[in-house]
């Protein structure tokens, strides 16, 4: 049969209270020790009895643990600022060293300050220069080919432009000739039209001998015999129906 639930309240009996304190204190110290060993934690335990007696346990040192506790709890902002400042200082130091190294490498590539270098460093520098020279030549070849292609395109576009210009000029001349022709034709038609009107008006006003060529229906004069007209031609040696 299991134990019943114990009500948590102050034990009135002094002897029972002291016995309970001793048992639970030992159990608490044992649990703190086990926690520090099993979990590799820094544990500090401080117990004051009702009589003012001190009981403590520290996995490392109670004093060091308390100092660490004070640094973390009472001055967290100062510690964080200090850590951040230190981090930035280290970063600035690294960047400064890298900048100086790059400047030194640049001077070496330009042929300056080569005295302190040994043979191996000079050989590495020579390899770097040869690699950079090969890349520069390769880039130059690519740019030369691109320039040649652009020049070819320029010449082709120039020839095409001249061809289109000549074609446009020829079409413009043809269009101008057609316009001149139509303008001259319109002027001639208007003059002919006026001339024809003048001639027709003159013919209407002044009838005279007119030469007509073509077939006209012959109408015999009154009193002439039909037989004579059928048997003999007229004075103009044309048959009936044709006149001049």
Secondary structure, DSSP 8 states (H G I E B T S, - for coil): --------S----HHHHHHHHHHHHHHHHHHHHHHHHHH----EEEEE-TT--EEEEESS-HHHHHHHHHHHHHSHHHHHHHHHHHHHHHHHHHHHHHHHHHHHHHHHHTT-S-TT--HHHHHHHHHHHHHHHHHHHHHHHHHHHHHHHHHHHHHHHHHHHHHHHHHHHHHHHHHHHHHHHHHHHHHHHHHHHHHHHHHHHHHHHS-------SB------TT--HHHHHHS--TTS--TTB--
